[in-house]
Amino acid sequence: MKFLLDTHVWLWLQTHPERVSDDVRDQLGDGSAQLLLSAASSWEIAIKHALGKLPLPELLEMKRRGDKISVLTAYDAPAALLADQAGVELILVGDTAAMVMLGHESTIPVTLDEMIFLTRAVTRAARRPLVVGDLPFGTYEVSDEQAVASAIRMVKEGGADVVKLEGAGRMVSRVQAIADSNIGVMGHIGLTPQSATKLGGFKAQGRSADAAIKLFDDALALQEAGAFAIVLEAVPAAVAARISRALDVPTIGIGAGADTDGQVLVWHDLLGMYAGRQPRFVKRYAEIGEEIGGALASYAHDVRSGAFPEEQHTYAIPDEELARFEGKLRELRR
């Protein structure tokens, strides 16, 4: 039998065969199977090989050229693979996982071990995008040494390419210490969820002249400390635009207008994974939650009614083997 393979299936067979189901591997491994690749697949493989991991300095070049940087959160291998195939430049394994994956009310409870576990899953699937491991609350605030140790764990154990932390002020020295340890670090100012209680809740920041100047100064300080990019969250568009123009490093906006150098959205927000209120800055590109809910309800109905599984979903046994099996059962009952 001849099989025309998708590019990714062929690559997985060569490098990560565990990603291909046992059934497919058995069929393709049959000695009579003839595996075929299209000319387009050969071309795509050559391009992917040449591209490799996105070089970190390319982000600076993108800012210089005026090319926008697309960033997306992901928390597991399937999401990372889809994000990679979509062509995003950065995948952020954000501490938002505490809320959207682990069921917490805020980002505070998630631990470094949990973030490393999630980051490791993402890095197994993300080939081209840079993977940013978010340092959770309590893993860098105490000292520069703690921050460096946490960053090393995120890179060494989690496989992250770079890390991110929130805040400025005392956190500027944390950024510098991590950068001086040869680990790329992304800053994050404006609405910093780990400090939401101190900030008075999840609300926009920099809406007064004094607050805007502080954000401006914080951004410059983070750049000077060695941050390769800075997230601006829930910042007035005009303020974010002015900060973006003043910085040499890229800004990544989330609720900060269209003039930042890139944008980031949370996976679950973008895909409409849940109902209810959503942040002002979210644009939903799908309503996947409704689709999943409908599919699950249909499955439960089919199970209860006996409509699933059908014959096409079951495995057969040759008649003679079934007869032998029945005979052995009869012998056992004697």
C-alpha positions in Angstrom: 0.0 0.0 0.0 1.2 3.5 -0.8 1.1 6.3 1.8 1.6 10.0 0.9 2.9 11.5 4.1 2.2 14.9 5.5 5.5 16.8 6.1 5.1 16.8 9.9 4.3 13.1 10.0 7.5 12.3 8.1 9.5 14.5 10.4 8.0 13.0 13.5 8.8 9.5 12.2 12.4 10.5 11.9 12.9 12.5 15.1 10.0 11.9 17.5 8.2 8.7 16.5 6.3 8.7 19.9 4.2 11.6 18.4 2.7 9.2 15.9 0.0 6.8 17.1 0.8 3.1 17.5 -1.7 2.2 14.8 -0.2 4.6 12.2 3.3 3.4 13.1 2.3 -0.2 12.6 0.7 0.5 9.2 3.7 2.6 8.0 6.2 0.0 9.4 4.6 -2.8 7.4 7.2 -4.1 5.0 4.7 -3.8 2.1 4.1 -0.1 2.8 5.5 2.4 0.3 6.1 5.8 1.9 5.9 8.8 -0.4 6.7 12.5 0.0 5.5 15.3 -2.3 8.0 17.7 -3.9 6.3 20.4 -1.8 7.1 18.5 1.4 10.8 18.3 0.4 10.8 22.0 -0.1 9.1 22.6 3.2 11.6 20.3 5.1 14.5 22.2 3.6 13.1 25.5 4.7 12.4 24.3 8.2 15.9 22.9 8.5 17.4 26.2 7.3 15.2 28.2 9.7 15.8 26.4 13.0 15.1 28.3 16.2 14.4 32.0 15.8 17.6 33.9 16.8 17.0 36.3 19.7 18.6 39.2 17.8 16.1 38.8 15.1 13.5 40.5 17.4 15.6 43.7 17.3 15.8 43.4 13.5 12.0 43.0 13.4 11.5 46.2 15.4 14.0 48.0 13.2 12.1 46.9 10.0 8.7 47.7 11.5 7.7 44.0 11.4 5.2 43.2 14.1 6.0 40.4 16.6 3.3 37.8 17.3 3.3 36.2 20.8 0.9 33.6 22.1 0.7 31.8 25.4 0.7 28.0 25.4 0.9 25.5 28.2 1.2 22.0 26.6 2.7 20.3 23.6 -0.4 20.3 21.3 -0.9 24.0 21.8 2.8 24.7 21.2 2.7 22.6 18.0 -0.2 24.6 16.6 1.3 27.9 17.6 4.6 26.9 15.9 2.7 25.9 12.7 0.9 29.2 12.8 4.2 31.0 12.6 4.3 33.0 15.9 7.7 34.3 16.9 7.4 33.7 20.7 5.5 31.3 22.9 5.0 32.5 26.4 4.4 29.8 29.0 2.7 32.3 31.3 1.9 32.1 35.0 -1.7 32.6 33.8 -1.5 28.8 33.7 -2.4 29.1 37.4 -5.9 30.3 36.4 -6.6 28.9 33.0 -5.0 25.5 33.5 -4.8 24.8 37.2 -8.1 26.4 38.4 -6.7 29.0 40.8 -8.3 32.4 41.3 -5.1 34.3 40.6 -1.5 33.7 39.3 -0.1 33.7 42.8 -0.3 30.0 43.8 1.5 28.5 40.8 4.9 27.1 41.8 8.2 27.1 39.9 8.0 23.3 39.7 4.6 23.5 38.1 5.8 26.1 35.6 8.9 24.0 34.7 6.6 21.0 34.1 4.4 23.0 31.7 7.4 24.7 30.0 9.0 21.3 29.4 5.8 20.2 27.6 5.8 23.3 25.4 9.5 23.0 24.5 9.1 19.5 23.3 6.8 20.7 20.5 8.0 24.2 19.7 10.7 24.2 17.1 10.9 27.7 15.5 9.4 30.0 18.2 11.4 31.2 21.2 9.9 29.8 24.3 9.6 32.2 27.2 9.3 30.7 30.7 7.5 32.9 33.1 9.0 33.1 36.6 6.1 32.8 39.1 5.5 34.9 42.2 8.0 34.2 45.0 10.8 32.9 42.8 12.8 36.1 42.2 11.7 38.8 44.6 13.9 37.8 47.5 17.3 38.5 46.0 19.3 38.6 42.7 20.7 35.2 43.6 17.2 33.7 44.0 16.2 35.2 40.6 19.3 33.8 38.8 18.8 30.3 40.4 15.1 30.3 39.3 16.0 31.4 35.8 18.7 28.7 35.5 16.1 26.1 36.6 13.6 27.3 34.0 16.2 27.1 31.2 18.0 23.9 32.4 15.0 21.9 33.6 12.1 23.5 31.6 14.0 23.9 28.4 12.9 27.6 28.1 15.0 29.7 25.7 14.5 32.8 27.8 12.6 33.9 30.9 10.2 36.7 32.0 9.5 38.4 35.2 7.2 41.2 36.4 7.9 44.7 37.7 10.6 47.3 37.9 12.1 49.1 40.9 13.9 46.4 42.9 13.2 44.0 40.0 15.6 45.9 37.7 18.6 44.4 39.5 17.0 41.0 39.1 16.8 41.6 35.4 20.4 42.7 35.3 21.6 39.7 37.3 19.8 37.2 35.0 21.0 39.0 31.9 24.6 39.0 33.3 24.2 35.2 33.7 23.8 34.9 30.0 20.0 34.2 30.1 17.7 36.3 28.0 15.1 38.1 30.2 11.9 39.8 29.2 10.5 42.6 31.4 6.8 43.2 32.2 5.3 46.5 33.4 1.9 48.2 33.6 -0.7 45.8 35.0 1.4 43.1 36.6 -1.0 40.4 37.7 1.3 39.1 40.5 1.0 42.6 42.1 -2.7 43.1 41.3 -3.8 43.4 44.9 -1.2 46.2 45.5 -2.3 47.9 42.3 -6.0 47.8 43.4 -7.1 45.0 41.1 -6.9 44.2 37.5 -7.1 47.8 36.1 -5.3 49.9 33.6 -2.0 51.6 34.7 -0.3 54.8 33.6 -3.5 56.8 33.3 -2.1 59.9 35.0 0.9 62.0 33.9 2.9 61.0 36.9 2.0 57.3 36.5 2.8 57.4 32.8 6.2 59.0 33.5 7.0 56.3 36.0 6.2 53.6 33.4 8.4 55.4 30.9 11.3 55.5 33.3 10.8 51.9 34.3 10.9 50.8 30.7 14.1 52.6 30.1 15.6 51.1 33.3 14.7 47.6 32.3 16.2 48.1 28.9 19.4 49.4 30.5 19.5 46.4 32.8 19.5 44.1 29.8 15.9 43.1 29.0 15.6 42.0 25.4 11.9 43.0 25.3 9.3 44.4 27.6 5.6 43.5 28.0 3.3 46.5 28.4 0.0 45.4 29.9 -3.2 47.5 30.2 -1.4 50.8 29.4 -3.1 53.6 27.5 -2.3 53.3 23.8 -0.7 56.8 23.6 1.6 56.1 26.6 2.6 52.7 25.2 3.3 54.2 21.8 5.6 56.8 23.3 7.5 54.2 25.3 7.8 52.0 22.3 9.3 54.8 20.2 11.8 55.6 23.0 13.1 52.0 23.4 15.6 50.2 21.3 14.2 46.8 22.4 10.8 45.6 21.3 7.6 46.2 23.3 4.9 43.5 23.4 1.5 44.9 24.1 -1.5 43.3 25.8 -4.2 45.9 26.1 -1.6 48.6 25.1 -2.8 49.7 21.7 -1.6 49.0 18.2 1.7 50.9 18.3 3.7 48.4 20.4 6.2 46.3 18.5 4.2 43.1 19.0 1.1 41.7 20.6 0.4 38.8 23.0 -2.9 37.1 23.9 -3.7 34.2 26.2 -4.6 31.0 24.4 -7.9 30.5 26.2 -9.0 34.1 25.6 -8.2 34.2 21.9 -9.9 30.8 21.3 -13.0 31.5 23.4 -12.4 28.5 25.7 -14.9 29.7 28.3 -18.0 31.9 28.6 -18.5 35.1 30.6 -16.8 38.4 30.8 -13.5 38.9 29.1 -10.9 41.6 29.4 -11.4 44.7 27.2 -8.2 44.0 25.2 -9.2 40.4 24.2 -10.3 39.7 20.6 -11.9 36.3 20.3 -10.9 34.5 17.0 -13.1 31.5 17.7 -15.6 30.0 20.2 -13.9 26.7 20.8 -15.4 26.3 24.2 -18.9 26.0 22.6 -17.6 23.5 20.1 -16.0 21.4 22.7 -19.0 21.5 25.0 -21.3 20.4 22.1 -18.9 17.6 21.2 -18.7 16.3 24.7 -22.5 16.4 25.2 -22.9 14.5 21.9 -20.4 11.9 23.1 -22.2 11.4 26.4 -25.5 11.1 24.7 -24.2 8.5 22.2 -22.6 6.4 25.1 -25.9 6.4 27.0 -28.0 5.6 23.9 -25.6 2.9 22.7 -25.0 4.8 19.4 -21.2 4.7 20.2 -19.2 2.7 19.6 -20.3 1.6 16.1 -18.8 -1.4 14.3 -16.2 0.8 12.6 -14.8 1.7 16.0 -14.3 -1.9 17.2 -11.8 -4.7 16.4 -12.7 -8.1 15.1 -11.4 -11.6 15.8 -11.3 -14.3 13.2 -14.2 -16.8 13.4 -11.9 -19.7 14.0 -10.1 -18.0 16.8 -13.4 -16.9 18.4 -14.6 -20.6 18.2 -11.4 -21.7 20.0 -11.8 -19.0 22.6 -15.4 -20.1 23.3 -14.2 -23.7 23.5 -11.6 -22.8 26.1 -14.2 -20.9 28.1 -16.4 -24.0 28.1 -13.5 -26.1 29.3 -12.8 -23.7 32.1 -16.4 -24.0 33.3 -16.3 -27.8 33.7 
